[in-house]
Amino acid sequence: MNADQVKRVDAWLLENAAMPDKEACLRAAFPDLHFTFCDDADVLSDDAFLASAGFNLYLVDGSSHCLQLTVDLAVASGLVVATLEEG
């Protein structure tokens, strides 16, 4: 994964914020990336790789037996799209 891919995902999410079935459409737009979707409150980390309007993006490292969050693009294999609560 590289920084340009993360920026393109961020731009896509911002442009398509109101899109129904956003998760499936995002996966179709970026078939080479793995995505996980959740609420930001469910993420046990303060290390978002990118904070954006309405969501944070976290990097996922799948190089070992268990998935874990990382801030290292060199080992990242996917993204967590964590929605921020409005309020």
TIRO-2110 file (N, C-alpha, C; in Angstrom, 1 decimal):
// TIRO-2110
0.8, -1.2, 0.0, N, 1, A
0.0, 0.0, 0.0, CA, 1, A
0.9, 1.2, 0.0, C, 1, A
0.4, 2.3, -0.6, N, 2, A
1.2, 3.5, -0.6, CA, 2, A
0.3, 4.7, -0.3, C, 2, A
0.9, 5.9, 0.0, N, 3, A
0.2, 7.1, 0.4, CA, 3, A
-0.8, 7.6, -0.7, C, 3, A
-0.5, 7.4, -1.9, N, 4, A
-1.4, 7.8, -3.0, CA, 4, A
-2.7, 7.0, -2.9, C, 4, A
-2.6, 5.7, -2.7, N, 5, A
-3.8, 4.9, -2.6, CA, 5, A
-4.7, 5.4, -1.4, C, 5, A
-4.1, 5.7, -0.3, N, 6, A
-4.8, 6.2, 0.9, CA, 6, A
-5.5, 7.5, 0.5, C, 6, A
-4.8, 8.4, -0.1, N, 7, A
-5.4, 9.7, -0.5, CA, 7, A
-6.5, 9.5, -1.5, C, 7, A
-6.4, 8.6, -2.4, N, 8, A
-7.5, 8.3, -3.4, CA, 8, A
-8.7, 7.7, -2.7, C, 8, A
-8.5, 6.9, -1.7, N, 9, A
-9.6, 6.3, -0.9, CA, 9, A
-10.3, 7.4, -0.1, C, 9, A
-9.5, 8.3, 0.5, N, 10, A
-10.0, 9.4, 1.2, CA, 10, A
-10.9, 10.3, 0.3, C, 10, A
-10.4, 10.7, -0.8, N, 11, A
-11.1, 11.5, -1.8, CA, 11, A
-12.4, 10.8, -2.2, C, 11, A
-12.3, 9.5, -2.5, N, 12, A
-13.5, 8.8, -2.9, CA, 12, A
-14.6, 8.8, -1.8, C, 12, A
-14.2, 8.6, -0.6, N, 13, A
-15.1, 8.6, 0.5, CA, 13, A
-15.7, 10.0, 0.7, C, 13, A
-15.0, 11.0, 0.6, N, 14, A
-15.5, 12.4, 0.8, CA, 14, A
-16.5, 12.7, -0.4, C, 14, A
-16.1, 12.3, -1.6, N, 15, A
-17.0, 12.6, -2.7, CA, 15, A
-18.3, 11.8, -2.7, C, 15, A
-18.3, 10.6, -2.1, N, 16, A
-19.4, 9.7, -2.1, CA, 16, A
-20.0, 9.5, -0.7, C, 16, A
-19.9, 10.4, 0.1, N, 17, A
-20.3, 10.3, 1.5, CA, 17, A
-21.8, 9.9, 1.7, C, 17, A
-22.6, 10.4, 0.8, N, 18, A
-24.1, 10.1, 0.9, CA, 18, A
-24.5, 8.9, 0.1, C, 18, A
-23.6, 8.2, -0.5, N, 19, A
-23.9, 7.1, -1.4, CA, 19, A
-24.5, 5.9, -0.6, C, 19, A
-25.7, 5.4, -1.1, N, 20, A
-26.2, 4.2, -0.5, CA, 20, A
-25.2, 3.0, -0.9, C, 20, A
-25.1, 2.1, 0.0, N, 21, A
-24.2, 0.9, -0.3, CA, 21, A
-22.8, 1.3, -0.6, C, 21, A
-22.3, 2.3, 0.2, N, 22, A
-21.0, 2.9, 0.0, CA, 22, A
-19.9, 1.8, 0.2, C, 22, A
-20.1, 0.9, 1.1, N, 23, A
-19.1, -0.1, 1.3, CA, 23, A
-18.8, -1.0, 0.1, C, 23, A
-19.9, -1.5, -0.5, N, 24, A
-19.7, -2.3, -1.7, CA, 24, A
-19.1, -1.5, -2.9, C, 24, A
-19.6, -0.3, -3.0, N, 25, A
-19.1, 0.6, -4.1, CA, 25, A
-17.6, 0.9, -3.9, C, 25, A
-17.2, 1.1, -2.6, N, 26, A
-15.8, 1.4, -2.4, CA, 26, A
-14.9, 0.2, -2.7, C, 26, A
-15.4, -1.0, -2.3, N, 27, A
-14.6, -2.2, -2.6, CA, 27, A
-14.5, -2.4, -4.1, C, 27, A
-15.6, -2.1, -4.9, N, 28, A
-15.6, -2.2, -6.3, CA, 28, A
-14.6, -1.2, -7.0, C, 28, A
-14.5, 0.0, -6.4, N, 29, A
-13.7, 1.0, -6.9, CA, 29, A
-12.2, 0.8, -6.6, C, 29, A
-11.9, 0.0, -5.6, N, 30, A
-10.5, -0.3, -5.2, CA, 30, A
-10.4, -1.8, -4.9, C, 30, A
-10.6, -2.6, -6.0, N, 31, A
-10.6, -4.1, -5.7, CA, 31, A
-9.3, -4.7, -5.2, C, 31, A
-8.2, -4.0, -5.3, N, 32, A
-6.9, -4.5, -4.9, CA, 32, A
-6.6, -4.2, -3.4, C, 32, A
-7.6, -3.5, -2.7, N, 33, A
-7.4, -3.2, -1.3, CA, 33, A
-8.5, -3.9, -0.4, C, 33, A
-8.1, -4.2, 0.8, N, 34, A
-9.0, -4.8, 1.7, CA, 34, A
-9.5, -3.7, 2.7, C, 34, A
-10.8, -3.7, 2.9, N, 35, A
-11.4, -2.7, 3.8, CA, 35, A
-12.2, -3.4, 4.9, C, 35, A
-12.2, -2.7, 6.1, N, 36, A
-13.0, -3.1, 7.2, CA, 36, A
-13.7, -1.8, 7.6, C, 36, A
-15.0, -1.9, 7.9, N, 37, A
-15.8, -0.7, 8.3, CA, 37, A
-16.3, -0.9, 9.7, C, 37, A
-16.2, 0.2, 10.5, N, 38, A
-16.7, 0.2, 11.9, CA, 38, A
-16.9, 1.6, 12.3, C, 38, A
-17.4, 1.8, 13.6, N, 39, A
-17.4, 3.1, 14.2, CA, 39, A
-16.1, 3.4, 14.8, C, 39, A
-15.7, 4.7, 14.8, N, 40, A
-14.4, 5.0, 15.3, CA, 40, A
-14.3, 4.7, 16.8, C, 40, A
-15.4, 4.7, 17.5, N, 41, A
-15.4, 4.4, 18.9, CA, 41, A
-15.0, 3.0, 19.2, C, 41, A
-15.1, 2.1, 18.2, N, 42, A
-14.8, 0.7, 18.3, CA, 42, A
-13.3, 0.4, 18.0, C, 42, A
-12.5, 1.4, 17.6, N, 43, A
-11.1, 1.2, 17.3, CA, 43, A
-10.3, 1.6, 18.6, C, 43, A
-9.5, 0.7, 19.0, N, 44, A
-8.7, 0.9, 20.2, CA, 44, A
-7.4, 1.5, 19.9, C, 44, A
-7.4, 2.6, 19.2, N, 45, A
-6.1, 3.3, 18.9, CA, 45, A
-6.4, 4.7, 18.7, C, 45, A
-5.4, 5.5, 19.0, N, 46, A
-5.5, 7.0, 18.7, CA, 46, A
-4.6, 7.3, 17.5, C, 46, A
-4.1, 6.3, 16.8, N, 47, A
-3.1, 6.4, 15.7, CA, 47, A
-3.8, 6.3, 14.4, C, 47, A
-4.8, 7.1, 14.1, N, 48, A
-5.4, 7.1, 12.7, CA, 48, A
-4.3, 7.6, 11.7, C, 48, A
-4.2, 6.9, 10.6, N, 49, A
-3.2, 7.3, 9.6, CA, 49, A
-3.7, 8.6, 9.0, C, 49, A
-5.0, 8.7, 8.8, N, 50, A
-5.5, 9.9, 8.2, CA, 50, A
-6.9, 10.2, 8.8, C, 50, A
-7.0, 11.4, 9.3, N, 51, A
-8.3, 11.9, 9.9, CA, 51, A
-8.9, 12.8, 8.9, C, 51, A
-10.2, 12.5, 8.6, N, 52, A
-10.9, 13.2, 7.6, CA, 52, A
-12.3, 13.6, 8.1, C, 52, A
-13.1, 14.3, 7.2, N, 53, A
-14.4, 14.8, 7.6, CA, 53, A
-15.3, 13.6, 7.7, C, 53, A
-15.7, 13.2, 8.9, N, 54, A
-16.7, 12.1, 9.2, CA, 54, A
-16.1, 10.7, 9.4, C, 54, A
-14.8, 10.6, 9.2, N, 55, A
-14.2, 9.3, 9.4, CA, 55, A
-12.7, 9.4, 9.6, C, 55, A
-12.1, 8.3, 10.1, N, 56, A
-10.7, 8.2, 10.2, CA, 56, A
-10.3, 6.9, 9.4, C, 56, A
-9.1, 7.0, 8.9, N, 57, A
-8.6, 5.8, 8.2, CA, 57, A
-7.4, 5.3, 9.0, C, 57, A
-7.5, 4.0, 9.3, N, 58, A
-6.4, 3.3, 10.0, CA, 58, A
-5.8, 2.2, 9.0, C, 58, A
-4.5, 2.0, 9.1, N, 59, A
-3.8, 1.0, 8.3, CA, 59, A
-3.8, -0.3, 9.1, C, 59, A
-4.0, -1.4, 8.3, N, 60, A
-4.0, -2.8, 8.8, CA, 60, A
-2.8, -3.5, 8.3, C, 60, A
-2.1, -4.2, 9.2, N, 61, A
-1.0, -5.0, 8.9, CA, 61, A
-1.4, -6.5, 9.0, C, 61, A
-1.4, -7.2, 7.9, N, 62, A
-1.8, -8.6, 7.9, CA, 62, A
-0.6, -9.5, 7.7, C, 62, A
0.6, -9.0, 8.0, N, 63, A
1.8, -9.8, 7.7, CA, 63, A
2.1, -10.9, 8.7, C, 63, A
1.5, -10.9, 9.9, N, 64, A
1.7, -11.9, 10.9, CA, 64, A
0.4, -12.7, 11.0, C, 64, A
0.4, -13.6, 12.0, N, 65, A
-0.7, -14.5, 12.2, CA, 65, A
-2.0, -13.7, 12.4, C, 65, A
-2.0, -12.7, 13.2, N, 66, A
-3.2, -11.9, 13.5, CA, 66, A
-3.1, -10.5, 12.9, C, 66, A
-4.2, -10.0, 12.5, N, 67, A
-4.2, -8.6, 12.0, CA, 67, A
-4.0, -7.6, 13.1, C, 67, A
-3.3, -6.5, 12.8, N, 68, A
-3.1, -5.5, 13.8, CA, 68, A
-3.1, -4.1, 13.1, C, 68, A
-3.3, -3.1, 13.8, N, 69, A
-3.2, -1.7, 13.3, CA, 69, A
-1.8, -1.3, 13.2, C, 69, A
-1.4, -0.5, 12.3, N, 70, A
-0.1, 0.0, 12.1, CA, 70, A
-0.1, 1.4, 11.6, C, 70, A
1.0, 2.1, 11.7, N, 71, A
1.2, 3.4, 11.1, CA, 71, A
2.2, 3.3, 9.9, C, 71, A
2.7, 2.1, 9.6, N, 72, A
3.7, 1.9, 8.7, CA, 72, A
3.1, 1.4, 7.3, C, 72, A
3.1, 2.3, 6.3, N, 73, A
2.6, 2.0, 5.0, CA, 73, A
3.3, 0.8, 4.4, C, 73, A
4.6, 0.6, 4.7, N, 74, A
5.3, -0.5, 4.1, CA, 74, A
4.8, -1.9, 4.4, C, 74, A
4.1, -2.0, 5.6, N, 75, A
3.5, -3.3, 5.9, CA, 75, A
2.0, -3.4, 5.9, C, 75, A
1.4, -2.3, 5.5, N, 76, A
-0.1, -2.2, 5.5, CA, 76, A
-0.6, -3.0, 4.3, C, 76, A
-1.7, -3.7, 4.6, N, 77, A
-2.3, -4.6, 3.6, CA, 77, A
-3.8, -4.2, 3.4, C, 77, A
-4.3, -3.3, 4.3, N, 78, A
-5.7, -2.9, 4.2, CA, 78, A
-6.0, -1.6, 5.0, C, 78, A
-7.2, -1.2, 5.0, N, 79, A
-7.7, 0.0, 5.7, CA, 79, A
-8.9, -0.3, 6.5, C, 79, A
-8.9, 0.3, 7.7, N, 80, A
-10.2, 0.4, 8.5, CA, 80, A
-10.7, 1.8, 8.2, C, 80, A
-12.0, 1.8, 7.8, N, 81, A
-12.8, 3.0, 7.6, CA, 81, A
-13.6, 3.1, 8.8, C, 81, A
-13.3, 4.1, 9.7, N, 82, A
-13.9, 4.2, 11.0, CA, 82, A
-14.7, 5.5, 11.0, C, 82, A
-16.0, 5.3, 11.0, N, 83, A
-17.0, 6.5, 11.0, CA, 83, A
-17.0, 7.2, 12.3, C, 83, A
-16.9, 8.5, 12.2, N, 84, A
-17.0, 9.3, 13.4, CA, 84, A
-18.5, 9.7, 13.7, C, 84, A
-18.8, 9.6, 15.0, N, 85, A
-20.2, 10.0, 15.4, CA, 85, A
-20.4, 11.5, 15.2, C, 85, A
-21.6, 11.8, 14.7, N, 86, A
-21.9, 13.2, 14.5, CA, 86, A
-22.4, 13.7, 15.9, C, 86, A
-22.0, 15.0, 16.2, N, 87, A
-22.5, 15.5, 17.4, CA, 87, A
-21.7, 16.5, 18.0, C, 87, A
END
